[in-house]
Structure formats: structure tokens, C-alpha cells
Amino acid sequence: MIDLLGALGPDEERADGLRLFGQFIGSWDVEATFWDLDGKVTAERRGEWHFGWVLRGRAIQDVLISPPLEEQRGNGTPAHEYGSSFRLYDPRTDTWRVTWFAPVSGVIVDLVAKREGDEIILEGSEPNGTLDRWIFSDIGPDACTWTGYESKDDGRTWPRVERMELHRREPG
């Protein structure tokens, strides 16, 4: 089944639209900071994020892991995060449908993503009603920033709850 899931590259008919998230294909090291709703830092963690083509290159799936697998295997540190997103491009609307699955915390989030200027904005909601706004910014070939905001008051306020600095791993 896993062999049937993976793809070597983007579907040629959708290649232009697939570039938005296609630019992240590969492996990234992550430095993350978490805040509570009052703006106090609650945790700082390291992790890794892997993106790959799936379903004949018509979608992208990623796996976000924290702490890094090497650390978990080396000293038995339990996973804070071990989740996956499925990213499906819709050429009719030039948007992406993204679903984040987080088995460690039990959260599933559905989002819609699109380019806004130099950023990628993902918006959606959690089953408990929390609104999410996730933003990829400062995007370059070897680094970018992902910032998570949550609204628990129907979008009146958007406190920052997480920021991840991503750095592309060297090939090999």
C-alpha cells in the first residue's frame, strides 16, 4: 500500500498549482516555540518535518515529528508530536484542502490554503470550535517560518500559539 501511495513528482497537468506546497518537498529540521493565550512561552522543542508527493503526484503528504526520531530512538524520549497532513490541490478554485491528523493529541483539523502575496495562509477549525490560522512566511529554498494562531472567540482575536523555524536538511 505504501508503494502505491508515493509518487516521484507532481502530476504534469497540475504542476503549476502544485508548486505552492511542492516547494517544501524534502526534509526539514524544526525549532518550535509555543505560547499560551496570554503570550507566555510554554515550551521550546525541536523536531523534523518531511514532505513528499503522493497519489500520482496530485497531492502532498507530510509527517511532523517532535522530538526528532534520532532523539526518540537514542534516549527513549516520547513523542510530543507525530502527525501527518494530507494536502490536495483543487485546480478549479486554485486552493488546497488540507487535513492535519495528530494521533498523539487526538486532534484533526480541516483547512483551506491559498497564496496571499508571499505567504501561504491556511484557515480552518478544530472539532471543539477553535479557529486556526496557520501561515508559512519568509519562504526561501532552504528556510521558512510557520506560525500558528488560534481564535477561541469566533475570530475577534488571534493570539499566536506556535512558531516553527524550518531549515532544509542537506540532501543525502
Backbone as a chain_set.jsonl record, in Angstrom:
{"seq": "MIDLLGALGPDEERADGLRLFGQFIGSWDVEATFWDLDGKVTAERRGEWHFGWVLRGRAIQDVLISPPLEEQRGNGTPAHEYGSSFRLYDPRTDTWRVTWFAPVSGVIVDLVAKREGDEIILEGSEPNGTLDRWIFSDIGPDACTWTGYESKDDGRTWPRVERMELHRREPG", "coords": {"N": [[0.818, -1.185, 0.0], [1.923, 1.277, 0.794], [3.795, 1.666, -1.241], [2.062, 2.178, -3.343], [1.035, 4.607, -2.619], [3.081, 6.615, -2.685], [4.711, 9.003, -4.917], [6.803, 10.059, -7.634], [7.019, 12.702, -8.414], [5.341, 15.857, -9.219], [2.025, 15.791, -10.672], [1.854, 16.3, -14.079], [-0.169, 17.748, -15.412], [-1.16, 19.415, -13.455], [0.953, 20.805, -12.495], [1.751, 23.578, -12.234], [-0.034, 24.706, -10.266], [0.532, 22.981, -8.179], [2.975, 23.747, -7.237], [2.899, 25.469, -5.064], [2.798, 24.161, -2.463], [4.541, 22.244, -3.228], [7.105, 23.24, -3.187], [8.098, 22.619, -0.722], [8.829, 19.988, -0.675], [10.743, 17.377, 0.594], [13.035, 17.15, 3.379], [13.012, 18.697, 6.568], [14.488, 20.429, 9.316], [13.277, 21.435, 12.495], [12.715, 24.127, 14.698], [10.807, 24.909, 17.354], [8.571, 27.13, 19.055], [6.244, 27.586, 21.644], [3.308, 29.255, 22.82], [1.14, 30.359, 25.478], [-2.295, 31.512, 25.695], [-2.018, 33.982, 26.823], [0.351, 34.94, 25.964], [2.69, 33.958, 27.076], [5.671, 32.076, 26.937], [5.486, 28.62, 26.668], [6.749, 26.301, 25.952], [9.654, 25.017, 24.272], [10.732, 23.327, 21.48], [12.406, 20.83, 19.515], [12.248, 19.395, 16.215], [11.263, 17.49, 13.29], [10.309, 17.679, 9.856], [8.772, 16.211, 7.166], [8.115, 16.189, 3.719], [6.333, 14.869, 0.951], [5.524, 13.712, -2.398], [2.373, 12.272, -3.277], [-0.185, 9.931, -4.401], [-0.045, 9.675, -7.311], [1.233, 12.076, -7.773], [-0.607, 14.092, -7.393], [-1.173, 15.11, -4.972], [0.139, 16.087, -1.745], [1.765, 14.708, 1.008], [2.645, 15.027, 4.406], [4.812, 14.493, 7.235], [5.088, 15.33, 10.55], [7.261, 15.462, 13.217], [8.141, 15.365, 16.63], [10.01, 15.044, 19.577], [12.949, 14.996, 17.345], [13.32, 11.945, 15.444], [15.767, 10.581, 15.819], [16.525, 11.395, 18.373], [14.373, 10.36, 19.881], [14.741, 7.612, 19.469], [17.312, 7.315, 20.462], [17.355, 7.99, 23.236], [14.924, 7.261, 24.203], [12.955, 9.207, 24.479], [9.61, 10.246, 24.665], [7.182, 10.831, 22.025], [6.162, 14.124, 21.396], [4.816, 15.069, 19.32], [3.579, 13.454, 16.481], [2.479, 13.464, 13.67], [0.446, 13.876, 10.678], [-0.167, 15.589, 7.619], [-2.447, 15.824, 4.927], [-2.408, 17.096, 1.757], [-4.275, 18.436, -0.716], [-4.528, 19.649, -3.917], [-6.824, 21.851, -5.508], [-7.601, 22.492, -8.632], [-9.741, 23.891, -9.749], [-10.467, 25.95, -8.013], [-8.07, 27.002, -7.343], [-7.031, 26.533, -4.828], [-6.043, 24.807, -1.821], [-7.025, 21.852, -0.134], [-6.545, 20.879, 3.08], [-5.836, 18.51, 5.515], [-5.038, 17.938, 8.805], [-3.77, 15.446, 10.801], [-3.413, 14.387, 14.049], [-2.411, 12.009, 15.849], [-1.202, 11.693, 18.402], [-2.189, 13.744, 20.066], [-4.83, 13.523, 19.413], [-6.176, 15.252, 17.726], [-7.854, 16.484, 14.853], [-7.729, 18.533, 12.069], [-9.332, 20.464, 9.639], [-8.534, 22.402, 6.845], [-8.389, 25.216, 4.567], [-6.197, 26.277, 2.092], [-4.287, 28.935, 0.643], [-2.373, 31.07, -1.546], [-1.282, 34.201, -0.43], [0.008, 37.017, -1.37], [3.346, 36.881, -0.553], [3.034, 34.811, 1.169], [1.668, 31.737, 2.524], [-1.504, 31.015, 3.448], [-3.381, 29.222, 5.718], [-6.568, 28.272, 6.741], [-8.96, 27.2, 9.112], [-10.944, 25.009, 11.218], [-11.096, 23.474, 14.452], [-12.482, 20.458, 15.919], [-13.538, 21.254, 18.41], [-14.363, 23.823, 18.018], [-12.448, 25.817, 18.019], [-10.842, 28.228, 16.062], [-8.426, 28.105, 13.497], [-5.516, 29.614, 12.174], [-2.958, 29.256, 10.106], [0.254, 30.067, 9.015], [2.622, 30.093, 6.463], [5.602, 31.768, 6.041], [8.22, 34.084, 5.022], [9.46, 32.526, 3.057], [11.917, 30.617, 1.608], [14.361, 28.873, -0.446], [15.733, 27.218, 1.354], [14.856, 27.705, 3.92], [12.16, 28.659, 6.08], [9.314, 30.093, 7.782], [6.802, 28.953, 9.948], [3.795, 29.85, 11.371], [1.432, 29.585, 13.926], [-1.846, 30.523, 14.744], [-4.595, 30.942, 16.98], [-8.089, 31.248, 17.453], [-10.385, 31.631, 19.935], [-12.637, 32.991, 20.192], [-14.489, 33.297, 18.109], [-13.051, 34.517, 16.025], [-12.473, 37.155, 16.747], [-10.143, 37.769, 18.146], [-6.709, 36.792, 17.611], [-4.491, 35.147, 18.986], [-1.024, 34.346, 18.885], [0.138, 31.041, 18.938], [2.04, 29.204, 18.289], [5.239, 28.895, 16.767], [7.293, 27.91, 14.175], [10.542, 27.501, 13.07], [11.892, 26.554, 10.114], [14.412, 24.635, 8.592], [15.961, 23.498, 5.757], [17.096, 20.182, 5.371], [20.315, 18.892, 4.544], [20.751, 17.27, 1.409], [20.805, 13.699, 1.197]], "CA": [[0.0, 0.0, 0.0], [2.791, 2.454, 0.85], [4.351, 1.844, -2.583], [1.019, 2.759, -4.183], [0.783, 5.97, -2.159], [4.147, 7.53, -3.079], [4.887, 9.427, -6.307], [8.136, 10.613, -7.865], [6.961, 14.137, -8.66], [3.987, 16.378, -9.396], [1.245, 15.497, -11.859], [2.212, 17.313, -15.07], [-1.32, 18.596, -15.75], [-1.433, 20.34, -12.351], [2.261, 21.183, -11.962], [1.83, 24.982, -11.82], [-0.718, 24.881, -8.987], [1.151, 22.139, -7.158], [4.237, 24.355, -6.767], [2.727, 26.195, -3.804], [3.325, 23.306, -1.406], [5.61, 21.432, -3.795], [8.405, 23.811, -2.829], [8.539, 22.081, 0.566], [9.17, 18.574, -0.793], [12.031, 17.075, 1.204], [13.081, 17.038, 4.843], [13.315, 19.954, 7.242], [14.66, 20.456, 10.766], [12.336, 22.395, 13.055], [12.855, 24.702, 16.04], [9.461, 25.414, 17.628], [8.247, 27.819, 20.299], [4.814, 27.557, 21.928], [2.843, 30.27, 23.757], [-0.236, 30.241, 25.941], [-3.132, 32.577, 25.151], [-1.591, 35.255, 27.415], [1.625, 35.33, 25.37], [3.819, 33.413, 27.832], [6.273, 30.889, 26.328], [5.202, 27.43, 27.465], [7.655, 25.21, 25.574], [10.502, 25.12, 23.088], [11.005, 21.946, 21.082], [12.99, 20.543, 18.205], [11.529, 18.358, 15.502], [11.578, 17.301, 11.879], [9.114, 17.72, 9.036], [9.08, 15.57, 5.888], [7.066, 16.378, 2.717], [6.527, 14.038, -0.236], [4.433, 13.572, -3.366], [1.558, 11.062, -3.176], [-1.337, 9.768, -5.286], [0.353, 10.008, -8.683], [1.682, 13.461, -7.833], [-1.736, 15.021, -7.328], [-1.308, 15.563, -3.592], [1.35, 16.062, -0.929], [1.565, 14.286, 2.384], [3.805, 15.322, 5.236], [4.867, 13.92, 8.579], [5.739, 16.233, 11.503], [7.694, 14.637, 14.348], [8.882, 16.064, 17.679], [11.34, 15.438, 19.147], [13.433, 14.251, 16.182], [13.346, 10.485, 15.617], [17.062, 10.155, 16.361], [16.463, 11.625, 19.819], [13.433, 9.404, 20.448], [15.363, 6.288, 19.433], [18.551, 7.306, 21.233], [17.185, 8.018, 24.686], [13.573, 6.843, 24.568], [12.067, 10.337, 24.704], [8.327, 10.021, 23.989], [6.793, 11.814, 21.015], [5.198, 15.194, 21.688], [4.041, 15.165, 18.089], [3.855, 12.509, 15.408], [1.257, 13.632, 12.913], [0.565, 13.952, 9.228], [-1.141, 16.359, 6.842], [-2.698, 15.453, 3.542], [-2.623, 18.367, 1.056], [-4.832, 18.148, -2.031], [-4.738, 20.86, -4.716], [-8.054, 21.937, -6.293], [-7.33, 23.43, -9.729], [-10.929, 24.703, -10.054], [-10.502, 27.129, -7.139], [-6.682, 27.374, -7.069], [-6.816, 26.441, -3.383], [-5.678, 23.484, -1.322], [-7.72, 21.285, 1.019], [-5.511, 20.308, 3.939], [-6.313, 17.91, 6.759], [-3.97, 17.607, 9.744], [-4.11, 14.35, 11.71], [-2.452, 14.357, 15.151], [-2.808, 10.898, 16.713], [-0.706, 11.808, 19.777], [-3.127, 14.575, 20.819], [-6.188, 13.186, 19.028], [-6.782, 16.373, 17.014], [-7.938, 16.501, 13.39], [-8.091, 19.885, 11.651], [-9.542, 20.673, 8.211], [-8.187, 23.768, 6.481], [-8.267, 25.614, 3.17], [-4.96, 27.043, 1.96], [-4.074, 29.681, -0.595], [-1.297, 32.059, -1.525], [-1.626, 35.612, -0.255], [1.289, 37.7, -1.51], [4.485, 35.97, -0.397], [2.74, 33.858, 2.235], [0.628, 30.73, 2.346], [-2.419, 31.128, 4.578], [-4.283, 28.084, 5.914], [-7.573, 28.598, 7.74], [-9.905, 26.125, 9.362], [-11.417, 24.925, 12.594], [-10.948, 22.219, 15.171], [-13.792, 19.942, 16.339], [-14.046, 21.959, 19.591], [-14.766, 25.179, 17.641], [-11.303, 26.712, 17.906], [-10.467, 28.583, 14.699], [-6.986, 28.067, 13.283], [-4.901, 30.31, 11.051], [-1.565, 28.832, 10.036], [0.879, 30.872, 7.963], [4.007, 29.909, 6.025], [6.12, 33.071, 5.629], [9.68, 34.155, 4.839], [9.731, 31.279, 2.353], [13.069, 30.562, 0.726], [14.645, 27.488, -0.824], [16.321, 26.428, 2.44], [14.336, 28.095, 5.227], [10.897, 29.392, 6.128], [8.694, 30.178, 9.096], [5.402, 28.559, 10.068], [3.249, 30.43, 12.59], [0.069, 29.167, 14.206], [-2.699, 31.406, 15.544], [-5.873, 30.347, 17.342], [-9.123, 32.134, 17.969], [-11.402, 30.943, 20.727], [-13.736, 33.945, 20.326], [-15.107, 33.452, 16.781], [-12.25, 35.338, 15.121], [-12.254, 38.529, 17.199], [-8.717, 37.884, 18.457], [-5.905, 35.702, 17.052], [-3.189, 35.027, 19.648], [-0.024, 33.408, 18.347], [0.31, 29.927, 19.862], [3.195, 28.384, 17.897], [6.076, 29.368, 15.66], [8.33, 26.941, 13.826], [11.566, 27.892, 12.11], [12.249, 25.362, 9.345], [15.665, 24.681, 7.825], [16.04, 22.306, 4.926], [18.215, 19.274, 5.617], [21.19, 18.636, 3.405], [20.402, 16.008, 0.754], [21.647, 12.543, 1.496]], "C": [[0.868, 1.258, 0.0], [3.414, 2.725, -0.514], [3.332, 2.482, -3.524], [0.735, 4.212, -3.831], [1.803, 6.957, -2.727], [4.173, 7.833, -4.563], [6.25, 10.095, -6.43], [8.14, 12.119, -8.074], [5.535, 14.572, -8.887], [3.337, 15.889, -10.685], [1.463, 16.636, -12.862], [1.05, 18.252, -15.399], [-1.606, 19.65, -14.69], [-0.153, 20.97, -11.8], [2.324, 22.633, -11.486], [1.185, 25.202, -10.452], [-0.078, 24.114, -7.854], [2.441, 22.73, -6.602], [4.095, 25.025, -5.396], [3.261, 25.385, -2.627], [4.442, 22.4, -1.909], [6.994, 21.944, -3.458], [8.945, 23.269, -1.503], [8.944, 20.611, 0.494], [10.598, 18.354, -0.291], [11.904, 17.052, 2.716], [13.599, 18.327, 5.455], [13.551, 19.7, 8.737], [13.839, 21.618, 11.299], [12.788, 22.825, 14.45], [11.527, 25.383, 16.342], [9.379, 26.081, 18.996], [6.732, 27.838, 20.43], [4.48, 28.613, 22.975], [1.462, 29.913, 24.26], [-1.017, 31.441, 25.414], [-2.811, 33.944, 25.737], [-0.239, 35.711, 26.883], [2.861, 34.835, 26.094], [4.342, 32.159, 27.124], [6.043, 29.695, 27.244], [6.138, 26.272, 27.132], [8.489, 25.631, 24.364], [10.923, 23.704, 22.744], [11.672, 21.909, 19.719], [12.169, 19.442, 17.545], [12.032, 18.218, 14.081], [10.265, 17.221, 11.117], [9.493, 17.217, 7.647], [7.878, 15.707, 4.959], [7.362, 15.5, 1.514], [5.29, 14.003, -1.121], [3.71, 12.247, -3.142], [0.469, 11.08, -4.253], [-1.057, 10.287, -6.699], [0.707, 11.482, -8.845], [0.571, 14.489, -7.805], [-1.962, 15.572, -5.93], [0.057, 15.475, -2.919], [0.955, 15.59, 0.46], [2.829, 14.623, 3.156], [3.68, 14.615, 6.573], [5.685, 14.878, 9.447], [5.995, 15.447, 12.781], [8.448, 15.509, 15.348], [8.855, 15.209, 18.94], [11.791, 14.619, 17.937], [13.536, 12.752, 16.478], [14.651, 10.002, 16.237], [17.09, 10.311, 17.881], [15.522, 10.63, 20.496], [14.067, 8.019, 20.541], [16.573, 6.207, 20.355], [18.341, 7.248, 22.726], [15.762, 7.707, 25.138], [12.609, 7.976, 24.867], [10.744, 10.088, 23.982], [8.013, 11.142, 22.989], [5.833, 12.837, 21.602], [4.244, 15.325, 20.502], [4.507, 14.103, 17.121], [2.588, 12.49, 14.581], [1.52, 13.8, 11.437], [-0.522, 14.845, 8.653], [-1.253, 15.765, 5.455], [-3.114, 16.743, 2.846], [-3.049, 18.07, -0.376], [-5.149, 19.455, -2.748], [-6.03, 20.766, -5.508], [-7.845, 22.956, -7.405], [-8.534, 24.307, -10.09], [-10.951, 25.999, -9.258], [-9.117, 27.689, -6.856], [-6.433, 27.475, -5.561], [-6.431, 25.005, -3.054], [-6.625, 23.113, -0.19], [-6.653, 20.552, 1.824], [-6.184, 19.736, 5.18], [-5.106, 17.464, 7.569], [-4.507, 16.55, 10.7], [-3.026, 14.274, 12.78], [-2.834, 13.248, 16.126], [-2.332, 11.016, 18.156], [-1.681, 12.619, 20.629], [-4.589, 14.274, 20.493], [-6.913, 14.273, 18.246], [-6.761, 16.126, 15.509], [-8.445, 17.883, 13.003], [-8.222, 19.917, 10.133], [-9.322, 22.144, 7.896], [-8.285, 23.961, 4.973], [-7.054, 26.523, 3.099], [-4.905, 27.746, 0.617], [-2.907, 30.645, -0.408], [-1.918, 33.435, -1.309], [-0.315, 36.373, -0.252], [2.413, 36.682, -1.465], [4.252, 34.903, 0.664], [1.734, 32.82, 1.768], [-0.22, 30.76, 3.611], [-3.327, 29.902, 4.583], [-5.271, 28.474, 7.006], [-8.564, 27.45, 7.868], [-10.33, 26.122, 10.811], [-11.206, 23.523, 13.136], [-12.337, 21.739, 15.604], [-14.388, 20.677, 17.542], [-14.457, 23.399, 19.292], [-13.634, 26.179, 17.558], [-11.002, 26.962, 16.431], [-8.95, 28.615, 14.603], [-6.62, 28.895, 12.065], [-3.415, 29.967, 11.11], [-0.933, 29.516, 8.838], [2.314, 30.416, 7.72], [4.475, 31.266, 5.511], [7.637, 32.998, 5.499], [10.174, 32.911, 4.099], [10.903, 31.441, 1.403], [13.367, 29.119, 0.394], [15.115, 26.611, 0.339], [15.81, 26.776, 3.832], [12.978, 28.763, 5.054], [10.398, 29.378, 7.566], [7.244, 29.728, 8.976], [4.914, 29.115, 11.394], [1.796, 30.024, 12.728], [-0.633, 30.151, 15.124], [-3.991, 30.673, 15.818], [-6.829, 31.431, 17.793], [-10.159, 31.283, 18.687], [-12.619, 31.843, 20.934], [-14.328, 34.31, 18.955], [-14.375, 34.447, 15.887], [-12.043, 36.781, 15.553], [-10.793, 38.764, 17.542], [-8.003, 36.633, 17.957], [-4.553, 35.635, 17.762], [-2.295, 34.007, 18.938], [0.183, 32.317, 19.384], [1.532, 29.074, 19.522], [3.928, 29.055, 16.744], [7.157, 28.325, 15.428], [9.26, 27.555, 12.793], [12.028, 26.611, 11.437], [13.542, 25.62, 8.575], [15.8, 23.361, 7.082], [17.278, 21.495, 5.287], [19.043, 19.132, 4.351], [20.76, 17.33, 2.748], [21.341, 14.893, 1.183], [21.419, 12.068, 2.837]], "O": [[0.573, 2.207, -0.725], [3.552, 3.882, -0.911], [3.707, 3.248, -4.411], [0.243, 4.967, -4.67], [1.423, 8.027, -3.203], [3.719, 7.029, -5.377], [6.784, 10.628, -5.458], [9.185, 12.752, -7.921], [4.611, 13.768, -8.766], [4.021, 15.607, -11.668], [1.275, 17.805, -12.524], [1.273, 19.438, -15.641], [-2.226, 20.672, -14.987], [-0.183, 21.602, -10.745], [2.898, 22.899, -10.43], [1.791, 25.817, -9.574], [-0.133, 24.538, -6.699], [2.946, 22.25, -5.587], [5.072, 25.134, -4.656], [4.096, 25.88, -1.869], [5.205, 21.85, -1.113], [7.956, 21.175, -3.443], [10.125, 23.444, -1.199], [9.363, 20.042, 1.502], [11.531, 19.048, -0.696], [10.805, 16.947, 3.261], [14.508, 18.964, 4.923], [12.89, 18.856, 9.342], [13.714, 22.655, 10.647], [13.187, 21.999, 15.271], [11.155, 26.337, 15.658], [10.024, 25.659, 19.956], [6.019, 28.075, 19.455], [5.256, 28.848, 23.901], [0.694, 29.247, 23.565], [-0.442, 32.303, 24.75], [-3.27, 34.962, 25.218], [0.269, 36.752, 27.299], [3.973, 35.248, 25.766], [3.562, 31.282, 26.753], [6.356, 29.738, 28.434], [6.302, 25.358, 27.94], [8.087, 26.471, 23.559], [11.41, 22.966, 23.6], [11.528, 22.814, 18.897], [11.49, 18.663, 18.214], [13.079, 18.751, 13.715], [9.249, 16.766, 11.64], [10.422, 17.732, 7.025], [6.754, 15.385, 5.344], [8.515, 15.392, 1.096], [4.169, 14.23, -0.666], [4.337, 11.228, -2.855], [0.236, 12.091, -4.916], [-1.722, 11.192, -7.202], [0.51, 12.065, -9.911], [0.791, 15.647, -8.16], [-2.843, 16.407, -5.724], [0.996, 14.877, -3.446], [-0.058, 16.017, 1.015], [3.94, 14.519, 2.634], [2.597, 14.198, 6.984], [6.829, 15.199, 9.123], [5.085, 14.849, 13.355], [9.301, 16.305, 14.956], [7.801, 14.707, 19.33], [11.117, 13.669, 17.541], [13.803, 12.346, 17.609], [14.642, 9.112, 17.088], [17.619, 9.454, 18.589], [15.838, 10.111, 21.566], [13.947, 7.337, 21.559], [16.835, 5.166, 20.957], [19.063, 6.538, 23.425], [15.429, 7.868, 26.312], [11.55, 7.743, 25.449], [10.751, 9.75, 22.799], [8.524, 12.256, 23.106], [4.828, 12.485, 22.219], [3.063, 15.64, 20.646], [5.707, 13.882, 16.964], [1.729, 11.626, 14.755], [2.668, 13.859, 10.997], [-1.654, 14.858, 9.138], [-0.28, 15.268, 4.888], [-4.053, 17.412, 3.279], [-2.274, 17.518, -1.158], [-5.934, 20.268, -2.26], [-6.316, 19.734, -6.115], [-7.904, 24.16, -7.156], [-8.354, 25.369, -10.684], [-11.399, 27.031, -9.759], [-8.988, 28.727, -6.208], [-5.731, 28.368, -5.085], [-6.49, 24.115, -3.903], [-6.988, 23.963, 0.623], [-5.943, 19.7, 1.291], [-7.002, 20.401, 5.816], [-4.26, 16.712, 7.085], [-5.553, 16.729, 11.325], [-1.849, 14.113, 12.457], [-3.507, 13.51, 17.123], [-2.988, 10.492, 19.057], [-1.975, 12.25, 21.766], [-5.488, 14.716, 21.21], [-8.136, 14.226, 18.114], [-5.778, 15.625, 14.963], [-9.454, 18.355, 13.528], [-7.332, 19.453, 9.42], [-9.846, 23.023, 8.58], [-8.266, 23.0, 4.205], [-6.887, 27.422, 3.923], [-5.395, 27.246, -0.396], [-2.515, 30.984, 0.709], [-2.932, 33.785, -1.913], [0.4, 36.379, 0.75], [2.431, 35.731, -2.247], [5.175, 34.169, 1.019], [1.047, 32.996, 0.762], [0.288, 30.555, 4.713], [-3.963, 29.585, 3.578], [-4.872, 28.949, 8.069], [-8.951, 26.819, 6.885], [-10.115, 27.088, 11.544], [-11.146, 22.54, 12.398], [-13.273, 22.537, 15.65], [-15.61, 20.725, 17.688], [-14.855, 24.127, 20.201], [-13.836, 27.292, 17.071], [-10.915, 26.021, 15.643], [-8.271, 29.091, 15.513], [-7.322, 28.882, 11.054], [-2.713, 30.344, 12.048], [-1.523, 29.544, 7.758], [3.122, 30.357, 8.647], [3.829, 31.857, 4.646], [8.255, 31.984, 5.823], [11.185, 32.318, 4.474], [10.887, 32.288, 0.51], [12.695, 28.22, 0.9], [14.917, 25.396, 0.316], [16.274, 26.209, 4.821], [12.688, 29.354, 4.014], [10.982, 28.74, 8.442], [6.548, 30.078, 8.023], [5.537, 28.885, 12.43], [1.022, 30.106, 11.775], [-0.089, 30.563, 16.148], [-4.444, 29.875, 14.998], [-6.433, 32.405, 18.432], [-10.727, 30.348, 18.123], [-13.511, 31.533, 21.724], [-14.626, 35.472, 18.682], [-14.999, 35.14, 15.085], [-11.483, 37.566, 14.789], [-10.255, 39.836, 17.264], [-8.593, 35.555, 17.883], [-3.548, 36.038, 17.176], [-2.75, 32.965, 18.465], [0.38, 32.606, 20.565], [2.008, 28.308, 20.36], [3.326, 29.687, 15.876], [7.848, 27.909, 16.358], [8.814, 28.065, 11.765], [12.501, 25.689, 12.102], [13.733, 26.685, 7.987], [15.761, 22.278, 7.666], [18.363, 22.043, 5.482], [18.531, 19.238, 3.237], [20.436, 16.372, 3.45], [22.512, 15.12, 1.488], [22.044, 11.098, 3.264]]}, "num_chains": 1, "name": "protein.A"}
